[in-house]
Amino acid sequence: MTLLPEDPLGSLLMDRIAVGGLSLHQSDFEGLERAKKNGGGARALADVLGASELVLLSTCNRLEIVYARESGHRPCREDLQDLRRGLGLELDALGDRLFHHVGKAAARHLLRVAASLDSLVVGEDQILSQVRQAFQDSKRLGLTGPVLGPLFENAFQLGKQVRTETDLSRHPVSIVSLAVRLMRPRIKTGATIGILGAGRTCEHAVKSLLQNGYSIAWVANRTIARAEALASKCDARVVALEHVRAGEVPADVILSASSAKSSLLDSQTLGELALRTPSGAPLVAVDLALPRDLEVPADFERLQAEGSGDGQAAGFVIDLEALRALAAENQRLRRDAALRAEALIERKLERLEGRDLSGRSSKVVAALFEEARESFEIELGYLFRGRLAHLSDEDRRSVERWARTTFGRLAHLPTKALQDLARRAGADSDPPDESALSA
C-alpha cells in the first residue's frame, strides 16, 4: 500500500516522541554534575536509544534527552534502562531518579522548558536560546527531522509567545542576574573582576556586570580566539588560562562559567588568590558552571541571600546551590504570570493534538484511496485481458475513460467526507483568540 504525500502543514507524530533525563527536580547539583561527566554525546545517545532523531539539552539546570523513533517500536518506559546506560548510570543510584515522558507528556515538558517554567529561576531569559542552540547542534549532526522538527518549532513559538504575552518578560531574571545581585554588597568600587570562560553564560554575565556599572579586568579561556572576542566587548585584556590556574593573575572577583569537564581552579590556588586580592577585600568566587569550575576552600563562606556573610571569611562563594533561595522567592513572585503561561501551553498542546489527529486521519484516507485505486487498476486489467479483450483500441480507450471517470466520482464523495472530518478534528483543537485568556 502506497501512501500519498502528507498534508503540507505536516502532522506531529506525538506517540513517536519522548524525553528523559535529569534536572534539579530529580537531583541535586552534585548528581547532575556526575551525570554530565559520565554521559555520552548526542550521537552516542541516539545509538544507544535506537533513535532516528535526538536533541541533547544540557544546561546548569538539566541534562535532558528529547528523542524520537520515526519507525519501529515506539518510545516506552523500557527505554529508561538504555537511558541509564547512555548516561553511564547503570550502577549509580542516581539512575533511579531519571524521569521519562512519552507522547503528549513529553511535548508538554519541552514546551514548559522553552517557556522557562521548569527552570531554577522561573522566567529566566536564557533557556529559550539554549533550547534553540541544542536543536541547531543536533541539526548539524543530522539528528533532527520530520518528527522533532515541528515539535521544536512549536516550542520556539511558544517560548516567544510567553515572553510577549505574560508578565514573565516584564522583569527578566536569570541565574546571572541573581548572582550579580548577591555580588553587589561584596564588591568595592573599582574591583578587579576576572572572567573564566567565553561562552553564552559568560557573555551574559559581562553584559549584566557592565549594566550594573562594573568593569571587566581580564578574560581567560581555553580558546584564545573566543577570549579575545569576549574581551573586545568589555575592553578587557586577555590572559592565558595557564597563568590563572597557576595563581599568577590576581582578582577581587572571579566569575567562571566554562564548559570544562573538570575544575579549572583547585582549592589551593583559589585560597592563595584570596590572600592577595588587589583591593584587600575577601575574594568573591562566582561559579555558574556545571560541572563546577572552582574547588572552594573550606574557609570560604557561601552567600545565599543579599547582605549575608559576616565578613570574617577568607572569601565568599556564589554557586548554583547558593542561588536556590533567591530562585524560590522569584518563583513565588511570578506565580500569576506562570499560571498564564501554563494556560498558553495547554492551548498549544490542544492544537498539536489536533494536527496529530488530522495528520493521521489524512494518512488513513490517503491509504484507503490508494488501495481502492490499486484494486480498480487490477480489475480493469483483468477485464481488458479477458471478457473485453476483443475491443478495438478506440473502444478500449472509451471504456477506460468511462471507467476512470466513474471511479473518480464514486470515490470522491466518501474520500472528501473523511478528509473534511479530519480537518474538522484539527480545527476543533485550534485555540480561540488568545486575548480571551486574559479576559
C-alpha positions as CSV (number, residue, x, y, z in Angstrom):
1,M,0.0,0.0,0.0
2,T,1.5,3.4,-1.1
3,L,0.7,6.5,1.0
4,L,0.1,9.8,-0.7
5,P,2.2,12.8,0.4
6,E,1.2,14.2,3.8
7,D,-0.8,17.4,4.2
8,P,1.7,20.4,3.6
9,L,1.0,21.6,7.1
10,G,2.5,18.3,8.3
11,S,1.5,16.3,11.3
12,L,3.1,15.8,14.7
13,L,3.7,12.2,15.4
14,M,3.1,12.6,19.1
15,D,3.4,8.9,20.1
16,R,6.9,8.8,18.5
17,I,8.3,11.4,20.8
18,A,9.9,11.0,24.3
19,V,12.1,12.9,26.7
20,G,14.1,11.7,29.6
21,G,17.0,12.6,31.9
22,L,17.6,14.6,35.0
23,S,17.0,18.2,36.2
24,L,17.2,19.8,39.6
25,H,13.7,18.5,40.2
26,Q,15.1,15.0,40.4
27,S,18.7,15.6,41.6
28,D,20.9,18.0,43.4
29,F,23.8,19.8,41.7
30,E,26.3,17.0,42.6
31,G,24.2,14.4,40.9
32,L,23.6,16.5,37.8
33,E,27.4,17.2,37.7
34,R,28.1,13.5,37.9
35,A,25.7,12.6,35.1
36,K,27.2,15.3,32.8
37,K,30.7,13.9,33.4
38,N,29.7,10.3,32.7
39,G,27.2,10.8,29.8
40,G,28.0,10.5,26.1
41,G,27.3,12.9,23.3
42,A,24.1,13.3,21.2
43,R,25.2,10.8,18.5
44,A,26.2,8.2,21.1
45,L,22.9,8.6,23.0
46,A,21.0,8.2,19.7
47,D,22.8,4.9,19.0
48,V,22.1,3.6,22.5
49,L,18.4,4.6,22.3
50,G,17.9,3.5,18.7
51,A,16.6,7.0,18.0
52,S,16.2,8.4,14.5
53,E,16.2,11.9,15.9
54,L,17.6,13.3,19.2
55,V,18.4,16.6,20.8
56,L,20.6,16.8,23.9
57,L,19.8,19.7,26.2
58,S,22.5,20.3,28.8
59,T,22.3,23.5,30.9
60,C,23.1,24.4,34.5
61,N,19.6,23.2,35.5
62,R,19.2,20.0,33.4
63,L,20.6,17.2,31.4
64,E,17.7,16.0,29.2
65,I,17.4,14.0,26.0
66,V,14.5,14.6,23.6
67,Y,14.3,11.8,21.1
68,A,12.0,10.2,18.5
69,R,11.8,7.0,16.5
70,E,10.1,7.7,13.2
71,S,9.6,3.9,12.6
72,G,9.9,0.7,14.6
73,H,8.8,0.3,18.2
74,R,7.5,3.4,19.9
75,P,9.3,5.1,22.8
76,C,8.3,3.5,26.1
77,R,9.3,3.2,29.8
78,E,11.6,0.3,28.9
79,D,13.9,2.9,27.3
80,L,14.9,4.0,30.8
81,Q,17.4,1.2,31.0
82,D,19.1,2.3,27.8
83,L,19.0,5.9,29.0
84,R,20.8,4.9,32.2
85,R,23.4,3.1,30.1
86,G,23.8,6.1,27.8
87,L,24.4,8.4,30.8
88,G,26.8,6.0,32.4
89,L,24.4,5.5,35.4
90,E,23.8,1.7,35.2
91,L,25.5,1.1,38.6
92,D,24.6,4.5,40.1
93,A,21.6,5.0,42.4
94,L,21.1,8.3,40.5
95,G,19.8,6.3,37.6
96,D,16.7,5.5,39.6
97,R,15.8,9.3,39.6
98,L,15.7,9.6,35.8
99,F,12.4,10.9,34.6
100,H,10.8,9.8,31.3
101,H,7.8,11.1,29.4
102,V,6.2,9.9,26.2
103,G,3.8,11.4,23.8
104,K,1.8,14.4,25.0
105,A,3.6,14.5,28.3
106,A,6.9,14.7,26.5
107,A,5.6,17.6,24.3
108,R,4.2,19.4,27.4
109,H,7.6,19.1,29.1
110,L,9.5,20.6,26.3
111,L,7.0,23.4,26.0
112,R,7.4,24.2,29.7
113,V,11.2,24.1,29.4
114,A,11.1,26.6,26.5
115,A,8.7,28.8,28.4
116,S,11.2,28.8,31.4
117,L,8.5,27.4,33.7
118,D,10.7,24.4,34.5
119,S,13.8,26.5,35.2
120,L,15.5,27.0,38.6
121,V,14.7,30.7,38.0
122,V,11.1,30.8,36.6
123,G,11.0,33.4,33.8
124,E,14.8,33.4,33.2
125,D,15.7,34.7,29.8
126,Q,18.4,32.3,28.7
127,I,16.7,28.9,28.4
128,L,14.9,29.6,25.0
129,S,18.2,30.4,23.3
130,Q,19.8,27.3,25.0
131,V,17.0,25.1,23.6
132,R,17.4,26.7,20.2
133,Q,21.2,26.1,20.3
134,A,20.7,22.5,21.4
135,F,18.4,21.9,18.4
136,Q,20.8,23.6,16.0
137,D,23.7,21.4,17.3
138,S,21.7,18.3,16.7
139,K,20.6,19.6,13.3
140,R,24.3,19.9,12.3
141,L,24.8,16.3,13.3
142,G,21.9,15.2,11.2
143,L,19.8,14.2,14.2
144,T,16.7,16.2,13.6
145,G,13.9,15.6,11.1
146,P,10.2,15.4,10.5
147,V,9.2,14.3,14.0
148,L,11.2,16.6,16.3
149,G,11.5,19.5,13.8
150,P,7.8,20.5,14.1
151,L,7.8,20.0,17.9
152,F,10.8,22.2,18.5
153,E,9.5,24.9,16.1
154,N,6.3,25.0,18.2
155,A,8.4,25.2,21.3
156,F,10.3,28.2,20.0
157,Q,7.0,29.9,19.0
158,L,5.5,29.2,22.4
159,G,8.6,30.5,24.3
160,K,8.4,33.7,22.3
161,Q,4.7,34.0,22.9
162,V,5.1,33.6,26.7
163,R,7.6,36.3,26.8
164,T,5.4,38.6,24.7
165,E,2.1,38.0,26.4
166,T,2.8,37.4,30.1
167,D,4.5,39.3,32.9
168,L,7.4,36.8,32.9
169,S,9.1,39.1,30.5
170,R,8.5,42.4,32.3
171,H,11.4,42.0,34.6
172,P,13.7,39.4,33.0
173,V,15.6,37.4,35.6
174,S,18.4,34.8,35.1
175,I,20.9,32.9,37.1
176,V,23.5,35.6,36.1
177,S,21.3,38.5,37.3
178,L,20.7,36.8,40.6
179,A,24.4,36.1,41.0
180,V,25.2,39.8,40.3
181,R,22.6,40.8,42.9
182,L,24.4,38.7,45.5
183,M,27.8,40.0,44.5
184,R,27.0,43.7,44.7
185,P,27.3,44.2,48.6
186,R,30.7,42.4,48.5
187,I,32.3,44.3,45.6
188,K,34.1,47.6,46.2
189,T,34.2,50.4,43.6
190,G,36.8,49.7,41.0
191,A,37.1,46.0,42.0
192,T,39.2,43.8,39.7
193,I,36.8,41.3,38.0
194,G,38.1,38.4,36.0
195,I,36.0,36.1,33.8
196,L,36.8,32.4,33.3
197,G,35.2,31.1,30.1
198,A,33.8,32.8,27.0
199,G,30.5,31.1,26.3
200,R,26.9,32.4,26.3
201,T,26.7,32.5,30.1
202,C,29.9,34.5,30.4
203,E,28.7,36.9,27.7
204,H,25.5,37.3,29.6
205,A,27.5,37.9,32.8
206,V,29.7,40.5,31.2
207,K,26.7,42.3,29.9
208,S,25.0,42.3,33.3
209,L,28.1,43.5,35.1
210,L,28.6,46.4,32.7
211,Q,25.0,47.4,33.0
212,N,25.5,47.5,36.8
213,G,28.4,49.9,36.5
214,Y,31.3,47.4,36.9
215,S,34.3,47.0,34.5
216,I,36.0,43.7,33.5
217,A,39.7,43.5,34.0
218,W,40.6,40.2,32.2
219,V,39.1,37.3,30.4
220,A,40.7,33.8,30.2
221,N,39.5,30.8,28.2
222,R,40.9,27.6,26.7
223,T,40.3,29.0,23.2
224,I,42.2,32.3,22.9
225,A,40.1,33.5,19.9
226,R,36.9,33.3,21.9
227,A,38.5,35.0,24.9
228,E,39.6,37.8,22.6
229,A,36.1,38.1,21.1
230,L,34.6,38.5,24.6
231,A,37.3,40.8,25.9
232,S,36.7,43.1,22.9
233,K,33.1,43.7,24.1
234,C,34.2,44.9,27.5
235,D,37.6,46.5,26.9
236,A,39.3,43.8,29.0
237,R,42.7,42.2,28.5
238,V,43.1,38.5,27.6
239,V,45.2,36.4,29.9
240,A,46.4,32.8,29.4
241,L,44.3,30.2,31.3
242,E,47.5,28.6,32.4
243,H,48.6,31.8,34.2
244,V,45.2,31.9,36.0
245,R,45.5,28.3,37.0
246,A,49.0,28.9,38.3
247,G,47.7,31.7,40.6
248,E,49.5,34.4,38.7
249,V,46.5,36.6,37.9
250,P,45.0,38.3,41.0
251,A,41.4,39.5,41.1
252,D,38.8,40.6,43.6
253,V,36.1,38.7,41.8
254,I,36.4,35.6,39.7
255,L,33.3,34.6,37.7
256,S,33.5,31.3,36.0
257,A,31.1,29.5,33.6
258,S,33.1,27.3,31.3
259,S,32.1,24.0,29.7
260,A,35.1,22.2,31.1
261,K,34.6,18.6,32.3
262,S,36.8,19.1,35.3
263,S,37.6,22.0,37.6
264,L,39.7,24.9,36.4
265,L,41.0,26.2,39.7
266,D,41.7,23.9,42.7
267,S,41.1,24.9,46.3
268,Q,44.8,25.7,47.0
269,T,45.1,28.1,44.1
270,L,41.8,29.8,45.0
271,G,42.9,30.1,48.6
272,E,46.2,31.7,47.6
273,L,44.4,34.2,45.3
274,A,42.1,35.1,48.2
275,L,45.2,36.2,50.2
276,R,46.3,38.8,47.7
277,T,43.2,40.4,46.2
278,P,44.0,43.8,44.6
279,S,41.5,45.6,47.0
280,G,42.5,43.7,50.1
281,A,38.9,42.6,50.5
282,P,37.8,38.9,50.6
283,L,37.8,37.2,47.2
284,V,34.3,36.6,45.7
285,A,34.2,33.4,43.6
286,V,31.2,33.0,41.4
287,D,30.9,29.6,39.9
288,L,28.0,29.2,37.4
289,A,29.3,26.1,35.7
290,L,28.1,22.5,35.9
291,P,30.3,20.6,36.4
292,R,31.9,23.1,38.8
293,D,34.9,25.1,37.7
294,L,36.1,26.1,41.1
295,E,37.1,23.9,44.0
296,V,36.2,26.1,47.0
297,P,38.5,26.2,50.1
298,A,36.9,25.2,53.5
299,D,37.3,28.7,54.9
300,F,35.2,30.3,52.2
301,E,31.6,31.2,53.0
302,R,28.6,30.6,50.7
303,L,26.4,33.7,50.1
304,Q,22.8,32.7,49.9
305,A,20.9,35.9,50.4
306,E,21.5,39.6,49.8
307,G,23.6,41.0,52.7
308,S,24.6,37.6,54.0
309,G,28.2,36.9,55.2
310,D,29.9,38.0,58.4
311,G,32.9,39.5,56.7
312,Q,35.4,37.2,58.6
313,A,35.7,34.6,55.8
314,A,38.8,34.4,53.6
315,G,36.4,34.5,50.6
316,F,32.9,34.2,49.5
317,V,31.4,31.7,47.0
318,I,28.3,32.1,44.9
319,D,27.3,29.0,43.1
320,L,24.2,27.4,41.7
321,E,23.3,25.9,45.1
322,A,23.6,29.3,46.7
323,L,21.0,30.7,44.3
324,R,18.3,28.3,45.3
325,A,16.8,30.6,48.0
326,L,16.6,33.6,45.7
327,A,15.2,31.4,42.9
328,A,12.4,30.2,45.2
329,E,11.4,33.8,46.1
330,N,11.4,34.7,42.4
331,Q,9.1,31.8,41.7
332,R,6.6,32.9,44.3
333,L,6.5,36.5,42.9
334,R,5.9,35.2,39.4
335,R,3.2,32.7,40.2
336,D,0.4,34.5,38.5
337,A,2.4,35.0,35.3
338,A,3.4,31.4,35.4
339,L,-0.3,30.3,35.5
340,R,-1.0,32.4,32.5
341,A,2.0,30.7,30.7
342,E,0.7,27.3,31.7
343,A,-2.7,28.1,30.0
344,L,-0.9,29.1,26.8
345,I,1.0,25.8,26.9
346,E,-2.2,23.8,27.2
347,R,-3.7,25.7,24.3
348,K,-0.7,24.9,22.2
349,L,-0.9,21.2,23.1
350,E,-4.6,21.1,22.1
351,R,-3.6,22.4,18.7
352,L,-0.7,20.0,18.3
353,E,-3.0,17.1,19.2
354,G,-5.5,18.3,16.6
355,R,-2.7,18.4,14.0
356,D,-1.7,14.9,15.1
357,L,-5.2,13.5,14.7
358,S,-5.7,15.4,11.4
359,G,-2.4,14.2,10.0
360,R,-3.1,10.6,11.0
361,S,-6.6,10.7,9.6
362,S,-5.3,12.2,6.3
363,K,-2.9,9.2,6.1
364,V,-5.7,6.8,6.6
365,V,-7.8,8.5,3.9
366,A,-4.9,8.5,1.5
367,A,-4.1,4.9,2.2
368,L,-7.8,3.8,1.6
369,F,-8.0,5.8,-1.6
370,E,-4.7,4.3,-2.9
371,E,-5.8,0.8,-2.0
372,A,-9.1,1.3,-3.9
373,R,-7.3,2.7,-6.9
374,E,-4.9,-0.2,-7.0
375,S,-7.8,-2.6,-6.8
376,F,-9.5,-0.7,-9.6
377,E,-6.4,-0.9,-11.8
378,I,-6.1,-4.7,-11.2
379,E,-9.8,-5.4,-12.1
380,L,-9.7,-3.1,-15.1
381,G,-6.6,-5.0,-16.4
382,Y,-8.4,-8.3,-15.9
383,L,-11.4,-7.1,-18.0
384,F,-9.2,-5.9,-20.9
385,R,-7.3,-9.2,-20.9
386,G,-10.4,-11.3,-20.5
387,R,-14.0,-10.6,-21.5
388,L,-13.2,-7.2,-23.1
389,A,-10.0,-8.4,-24.9
390,H,-11.9,-8.3,-28.2
391,L,-12.4,-4.5,-28.1
392,S,-10.7,-2.3,-30.6
393,D,-8.2,0.3,-29.4
394,E,-10.7,3.1,-29.8
395,D,-13.4,1.2,-27.9
396,R,-10.9,0.2,-25.2
397,R,-10.0,3.8,-24.7
398,S,-13.6,4.8,-24.4
399,V,-14.4,2.1,-21.9
400,E,-11.2,3.0,-19.9
401,R,-12.1,6.7,-19.9
402,W,-15.7,6.0,-18.7
403,A,-14.4,3.6,-16.0
404,R,-11.8,6.0,-14.6
405,T,-14.3,8.9,-14.6
406,T,-16.9,6.8,-12.8
407,F,-14.4,5.5,-10.3
408,G,-13.2,9.1,-9.6
409,R,-16.8,10.3,-9.0
410,L,-17.7,7.3,-6.8
411,A,-14.5,7.6,-4.7
412,H,-14.7,11.4,-4.4
413,L,-17.7,11.7,-2.0
414,P,-16.6,9.3,0.8
415,T,-13.0,10.4,0.4
416,K,-14.0,14.1,0.7
417,A,-16.2,13.3,3.7
418,L,-13.4,11.6,5.5
419,Q,-11.0,14.5,4.7
420,D,-13.5,17.1,5.9
421,L,-13.9,15.1,9.1
422,A,-10.2,15.0,9.7
423,R,-9.9,18.7,9.0
424,R,-12.7,19.5,11.4
425,A,-11.0,17.4,14.1
426,G,-7.9,19.6,13.7
427,A,-9.9,22.8,13.6
428,D,-11.8,21.9,16.7
429,S,-8.5,21.8,18.5
430,D,-7.3,25.2,17.3
431,P,-7.2,27.6,20.2
432,P,-9.6,30.6,20.4
433,D,-8.4,34.1,20.2
434,E,-5.6,34.2,22.8
435,S,-6.9,37.5,24.1
436,A,-9.8,35.6,25.6
437,L,-7.3,34.0,28.0
438,S,-6.6,37.4,29.7
439,A,-10.3,38.3,30.0
